[in-house]
Amino acid sequence: MEPENTPRKMVNKSIRIFHESDDPDERLSNLWNISQLIEDTTDEELYDLAAAVAIEDDPRLRGEICYAISRSRRPNLIKIVENMATDENQYVRKQAIEAISEFLKVIDA
């Protein structure tokens, strides 16, 4: 019998709530949950989340996806973050630049 709250189930739940909610704070909270469970998140899920937040008015969501992607340590996702480095919002640009810096550490290692 599989435990009720496996990391994968928690990711699935957070992704579902993220997509269903209209509340920016609730969406941010679920995106944060996903970033903390990044090892259990697929590349496709991160692409989908990045596409969803790219058109968000709330810069916190765009910044958080940069953070989540940087935590993934998956260089194939760097393009998403590079696109956010030119965001109109200073916070998002800063998060994107920090994420790119983290990726460069992984690539250089």
Secondary structure in CASP SS format (residue, H / E / C, confidence):
PFRMAT SS
TARGET T0000
AUTHOR 0000-0000-0000
METHOD secondary structure of the structure
MODEL  1
M C 1.00
E C 1.00
P C 1.00
E C 1.00
N C 1.00
T C 1.00
P H 1.00
R H 1.00
K H 1.00
M H 1.00
V H 1.00
N H 1.00
K H 1.00
S H 1.00
I H 1.00
R H 1.00
I H 1.00
F H 1.00
H H 1.00
E H 1.00
S C 1.00
D C 1.00
D C 1.00
P H 1.00
D H 1.00
E H 1.00
R H 1.00
L H 1.00
S H 1.00
N H 1.00
L H 1.00
W H 1.00
N H 1.00
I H 1.00
S H 1.00
Q H 1.00
L C 1.00
I H 1.00
E H 1.00
D H 1.00
T C 1.00
T C 1.00
D H 1.00
E H 1.00
E H 1.00
L H 1.00
Y H 1.00
D H 1.00
L H 1.00
A H 1.00
A H 1.00
A H 1.00
V H 1.00
A H 1.00
I C 1.00
E C 1.00
D C 1.00
D C 1.00
P H 1.00
R H 1.00
L H 1.00
R H 1.00
G H 1.00
E H 1.00
I H 1.00
C H 1.00
Y H 1.00
A H 1.00
I H 1.00
S H 1.00
R H 1.00
S H 1.00
R C 1.00
R C 1.00
P H 1.00
N H 1.00
L H 1.00
I H 1.00
K H 1.00
I H 1.00
V H 1.00
E H 1.00
N H 1.00
M H 1.00
A C 1.00
T C 1.00
D C 1.00
E C 1.00
N C 1.00
Q H 1.00
Y H 1.00
V H 1.00
R H 1.00
K H 1.00
Q H 1.00
A H 1.00
I H 1.00
E H 1.00
A H 1.00
I H 1.00
S H 1.00
E H 1.00
F H 1.00
L H 1.00
K H 1.00
V H 1.00
I H 1.00
D H 1.00
A C 1.00
END
